[in-house]
Amino acid sequence: MSRERSVLPGFGLTVGYTTFFLSAVVLLPLTAMIIKASNINHAAFIKLLLDPEAVASYKISFGTSFLAAIINFVFGFLIAWTLTRYDFPGRKFLDALIDLPFALPTAVSGIALTAVFAQNSWLGMHLAAMGIKVVYTWIGITVALTLIGMPFVVRAVQPALAEVQRDIEDAAETLGASRFTIFRRIIFPTILPALLTGFAMAFARGIGEYGSVVFISGNLPMQTEITPLLIVKRLEEYKYVDAAALGCIMLAMSFVMLLSINLLQAWSRRRLFVGKKR
């Protein structure tokens, strides 16, 4: 009995290469980190993770990342709405400018933000006069993470806004619905999955950010020290097991965020399919 040939030529070879590549680049390093962290007993592992300096870094990393994601949730939607719904001079330039944080090295972003918001800068001095200090505070970290996470929300929402059927909006308006009602009952439910996906992606990106934060935060222990910086600090102290244990925490959080993003994207696809079917 002859074996049925695959519709896709070279399927076995490509799957094998993909599996090998992912194992060599992703799975093996992560497995090595987990094995390294398992060299300490359970009690020592818990004590290490609940160290006051580590707990403070968790609060800074997750707190500022969540706040930056909330800011991007609101203003990222407004930017996406403006770029999608309105036609004005310079729109394409602004649309291209959204992707700048993707191409710009994060260290350059951190240096630029520090130069802008330092107390002796043209903007920082005015904020300092009002009693607002940005550099070397959690505010500066939030600003840096907002800059890095903004493109994720905008690029996630733009296609969803483009999919909203304008004829349904026109029909609702003809039937007497107000603009707010149209937004609340038609537009917002359609783009909500994409908006939540962008929020989750911005939040996940902020948790693992290092380059843009390390300059503007000042790296003050118990105050502005983020978890990725604490991991680097442990490595410089040759405490590899401690660094691996902290890395496991970040890995677990990244896995949770990745799972959330995939679930949100699946939900978005189902809603889009149901909307088109109707």
ChimeraX attribute file (.defattr): number of C-alpha atoms within 10 A of each C-alpha:
attribute: neighborCount
match mode: 1-to-1
recipient: residues
	/A:1	3
	/A:2	4
	/A:3	5
	/A:4	6
	/A:5	7
	/A:6	9
	/A:7	7
	/A:8	7
	/A:9	9
	/A:10	10
	/A:11	11
	/A:12	11
	/A:13	10
	/A:14	11
	/A:15	11
	/A:16	12
	/A:17	12
	/A:18	12
	/A:19	12
	/A:20	13
	/A:21	12
	/A:22	12
	/A:23	14
	/A:24	11
	/A:25	10
	/A:26	11
	/A:27	14
	/A:28	12
	/A:29	12
	/A:30	16
	/A:31	12
	/A:32	12
	/A:33	19
	/A:34	17
	/A:35	14
	/A:36	17
	/A:37	20
	/A:38	14
	/A:39	12
	/A:40	15
	/A:41	9
	/A:42	10
	/A:43	8
	/A:44	11
	/A:45	17
	/A:46	12
	/A:47	10
	/A:48	19
	/A:49	17
	/A:50	13
	/A:51	11
	/A:52	13
	/A:53	17
	/A:54	20
	/A:55	16
	/A:56	18
	/A:57	22
	/A:58	23
	/A:59	17
	/A:60	22
	/A:61	25
	/A:62	19
	/A:63	17
	/A:64	25
	/A:65	27
	/A:66	22
	/A:67	18
	/A:68	26
	/A:69	30
	/A:70	17
	/A:71	19
	/A:72	28
	/A:73	25
	/A:74	13
	/A:75	16
	/A:76	28
	/A:77	23
	/A:78	14
	/A:79	21
	/A:80	23
	/A:81	16
	/A:82	15
	/A:83	17
	/A:84	17
	/A:85	10
	/A:86	8
	/A:87	10
	/A:88	8
	/A:89	7
	/A:90	8
	/A:91	14
	/A:92	11
	/A:93	9
	/A:94	12
	/A:95	17
	/A:96	9
	/A:97	12
	/A:98	18
	/A:99	16
	/A:100	13
	/A:101	16
	/A:102	14
	/A:103	7
	/A:104	11
	/A:105	12
	/A:106	19
	/A:107	15
	/A:108	14
	/A:109	20
	/A:110	25
	/A:111	16
	/A:112	16
	/A:113	22
	/A:114	24
	/A:115	18
	/A:116	17
	/A:117	23
	/A:118	21
	/A:119	19
	/A:120	12
	/A:121	14
	/A:122	12
	/A:123	13
	/A:124	20
	/A:125	17
	/A:126	15
	/A:127	16
	/A:128	16
	/A:129	10
	/A:130	9
	/A:131	9
	/A:132	14
	/A:133	19
	/A:134	23
	/A:135	22
	/A:136	22
	/A:137	18
	/A:138	23
	/A:139	19
	/A:140	25
	/A:141	31
	/A:142	26
	/A:143	24
	/A:144	29
	/A:145	30
	/A:146	26
	/A:147	20
	/A:148	24
	/A:149	30
	/A:150	27
	/A:151	24
	/A:152	25
	/A:153	27
	/A:154	27
	/A:155	20
	/A:156	22
	/A:157	27
	/A:158	22
	/A:159	14
	/A:160	21
	/A:161	20
	/A:162	14
	/A:163	14
	/A:164	17
	/A:165	14
	/A:166	13
	/A:167	9
	/A:168	13
	/A:169	18
	/A:170	13
	/A:171	12
	/A:172	17
	/A:173	14
	/A:174	10
	/A:175	9
	/A:176	11
	/A:177	15
	/A:178	12
	/A:179	12
	/A:180	10
	/A:181	14
	/A:182	18
	/A:183	14
	/A:184	12
	/A:185	14
	/A:186	17
	/A:187	20
	/A:188	16
	/A:189	13
	/A:190	21
	/A:191	24
	/A:192	15
	/A:193	24
	/A:194	26
	/A:195	28
	/A:196	21
	/A:197	26
	/A:198	29
	/A:199	28
	/A:200	24
	/A:201	22
	/A:202	27
	/A:203	27
	/A:204	23
	/A:205	19
	/A:206	28
	/A:207	23
	/A:208	19
	/A:209	22
	/A:210	19
	/A:211	18
	/A:212	24
	/A:213	31
	/A:214	22
	/A:215	23
	/A:216	29
	/A:217	24
	/A:218	18
	/A:219	17
	/A:220	11
	/A:221	14
	/A:222	15
	/A:223	17
	/A:224	25
	/A:225	27
	/A:226	32
	/A:227	28
	/A:228	23
	/A:229	20
	/A:230	21
	/A:231	20
	/A:232	15
	/A:233	13
	/A:234	17
	/A:235	15
	/A:236	11
	/A:237	11
	/A:238	11
	/A:239	13
	/A:240	17
	/A:241	21
	/A:242	22
	/A:243	24
	/A:244	23
	/A:245	24
	/A:246	22
	/A:247	20
	/A:248	18
	/A:249	14
	/A:250	17
	/A:251	16
	/A:252	11
	/A:253	16
	/A:254	17
	/A:255	13
	/A:256	13
	/A:257	18
	/A:258	15
	/A:259	12
	/A:260	16
	/A:261	21
	/A:262	13
	/A:263	14
	/A:264	20
	/A:265	17
	/A:266	13
	/A:267	15
	/A:268	21
	/A:269	14
	/A:270	12
	/A:271	16
	/A:272	18
	/A:273	11
	/A:274	10
	/A:275	13
	/A:276	10
	/A:277	7
	/A:278	6
